[in-house]
């Protein structure tokens, strides 16, 4: 298996699950980004300064002997990625990878997309729900899905597209909601939040990584919603964490500003074949 983005928040969990399933893994990584002690197993590192700058011939040589590709790499700098032009560069680089996959005779390709490809708000998103991205990030992901689907169909490559919902857990950026709640409530500090009425679908990143890796073994194709299938309000989610510290009194709802593009509801219907 060749994995891109294997040192990232989701990619690390994908690699761990692949290794646990007994697969041999070849992984692209920037020099110095991989700690051999925390990704132990049959990993062959393919060094690259920037995989989105690599040409098709570079990919061809790295795809030799590869049965399947899981493409989890993308630009996701917190606070910047949603409307960054870097998304277009990631799209271009990903399309070169797709062309190389077809030329190399790779049997299977799994891409990682986002729930924000769908038209929102929607509290019961299925894999056939209407699409309607409103950010450059989501639009670029959807463009890759649409182009790759046609390209791989013509070349006879099995294709799955894993749309991730709201993930939390190991390796999560400290500024995100759940780590902030744990940090502040654990320290006895007040947490200022929005009204808490928005609906979300949260899933542990370890489960999400296992779901994506599992697509190799199940052979599932098409769009796959990687989500919990359990819609909850942000208030409910925050109160569950607060209860771990006996600190509901430290939650201050309604004071935080909400981004105007933040949808009222984002929750999915899980169609992972095997969990």
N, C-alpha and C positions, 0 to 999 in steps of 0.2 A: 504494500500500500504506500502511495506517496501522499503526504499530508502537507498542505501549506498552512501557515499560521499556527503551527503546533505549539508555539511558546505562549500563545495568547490565552485570554480568559476562557474561551470555549475550546480552542484548539488543544490546550493541554489536557483537558478532560477527554477529548476524542482520542488522543494518542494513548492515554492511560487505558481506556477501554479497549482499544485495538490490541494492545499488548496483553491485556488480561484474557482476551479472546484467542490469543495464540497467533496473531498475525505478525508478520515481519513488517517493519515500518521504515520507510525512507522519508526524511523530513527536511524541508527547506528551513533555513534559519540564518539570521545575520550572525557574523562571527562574534563570539563572546556572549550570545544570548542564551545558550543552553548550558545548564548545570547538569553534568552527567549524573550527579548523585540523586536528582529528583525526577529524572526521566529514565529509569533503569529498564533495560530490556534490549530487544533486537532492533535498535535504532541506528540507521545510517544517516548521518548528517550531510545535507547538501548545502554548502555555504553560498550565500548570495548577499550582496550589499542591499539590493532592492529587487525582489522577484518581479515587480511590475515593470521594471525596465528591461528585463531579459527578453531576448528575441526567440522566435520559434525554434531555431536550430539549437539554441542553448537548452530549451526544454526537451527537445527530441533526445539529446544525449542523456538527460537525467531521467527520462521515462523508459529507458531500456529495461526490460524485465518487469515492468510495473503492471499489475493486473487491474488496479483501481486507483482513482485519485479522489481525495477529499479536499476540496478547496475552501478553507476557512479563513484565509488571509484577506484583510481589507484595511483601509484607513479608518480608525475609530478613535481619534484623539478626542477625549471628553471636552464638550463645550464648543468644538470646532467642526466636527465631522459631518453634521447633518446637511450643511449647504456648501461644503468645501469643494473646490475644483479638483481636489485630490481624488474624489470619487470617479471622475471621468478618466483619470489616469489609471485607476484600479480597474475600471471597465475595459479599457483598451488592453492592459496587460493580461487580464483574465481571458479576453477573446483570443489573444495569441496562444495562451495555454490551451484553450479549447481546440484550436486548430492543430496544435502539436499532439494533443491526445488522439485526435482522429488519424493523423498521419502515423503515429506510433503503434496503432492497433490496440490501445488500451480498451479493456472490455467495459469499464464502468466508471462513471463520473458522478460524484455527489457534490453539489454546490450548497453553500450556506447563504440563505436569504434572510428576510426580515418580515415580521408581521405588518410593518408599515408600508408594505407593497399593497395592502388591501385598502379599500375605501373605508374610512373611519368617520364616525364611531360605529362600532359593531360589537355587541356582547356575545355573539354566537357565530364566530367566523369559521366557516368550513373551507376546505381546499378549493372549492369552486365559487367562493364569495366574490363579489365584484372587486376589481382592482382600482386603485386611485391614489398613487403616491403623491405626497405634497412636499417632499424634501428632495434635494439632489441625491442624497444617499439612497433613499428608497427607490427613486426613479432609476438610478444606475444599477441597483440590484435587480430590479424588474427587467431592465433592458438586457442584462446578462442572461437572465432566465429565458426570456423570449428568444434571443438569438441562439443561445446554446441548445435549447430544445429543438429548434429546426436543424441546426448543424449536426447534432448528435443523432437525430432521427435519420438523416440522410447517410450518415457514416456507420449506422448500426451500433452505436455506443449506448448502453443502458444508462439512463439519466434519472437522478432523483434530486429534488430541490427542497432542502429543509428550511422552512421558514420558522425562525426562532421568535419566541415571545419574550416576556420580561424575565430575565434570568438573574439569579443572585447566588452567592456562595463563595467558595474558595477562590481567592485571587481577584475579588471584585474591587473596583476602584473605591478608595475610602470616602470619596465625596458623594457617592450614590446613597439612595435613601436608606437601605437596610444597614450598611455599615455606620452611617451617621446616627441612626437610631440607637444601635448597640453602644456606640462610643459615648454619646451624650447621656443617654439614660443610665448606662453603667456607671457614669461619673456623677450621677445625681443632678444633671443639668437639664434645663428646660429645652424642649424640642418644638420649634415653631413650624407649623404645617399649614397646608391649604385646608379647605373645608373637609376634605377627606371623602367626598362623595363620588369621586371618579372610580370607575371599575377597571380592574386590571387582572391579568392572568400571570401569576408568578410561578416559576419553576426553578428548582435547584440546578445549577449549572452542571453538577456531576451527572444528574439524570439526563440532562440535555445532551451532554457529550456521549453518554452511553447510547442514547437514541440515535444520534447521527452515526456513530460507529456501527451500531446494529444494522443499519441499512445495507452494509456490506454483506452480512450473512443472510438477511431475509430476502434480499433481491428486490425490495419494494422500489417502485419507480413512480415518477410524477411528483406532484407537490405533497409535502408532508408537513403538517402543522406540529411543530415540536413545542408543546405547551402542557399545562396541567389539566386543562379542561374544567377548571374550577374558578369561576369569576368571584373576586372579592373586592370590596371597596378598600381604598387606601386607609380609611379609618380602621377597618377591621384588621388589616395587616399591621398597622402601627400599634394597635392595642394588643395584639398577640405578642409582639416583641416587648411592649411595655410590661406585660404581665410576668415576663421572665424576671423582671427586676422589681416587681411590685410598684410600678412607677406610672400608672395611668395619669396621675395628677400632674405629671411633668409634660404631658402632651398638650400643646396649645393649638387648637384647630381654628382655621379661618384667617390667620394673620399673614401667612405667606402668599406671595403673588403667584399666579398661575400663568404659564406661557400661553399666549393666545392661540397657538396651534396645538396645544395639548388636548387630545380628544377626550370626550366624556367617558367612552367605553372602548376597551381593547381586550377582548377575551376570545379564546379559540375553542374549537372542537377538535380534540386530538385524534389523529388518524394514523398514529404510529402503529405499524402492524404487530410489533412485538415489544413489550416493555416488561 
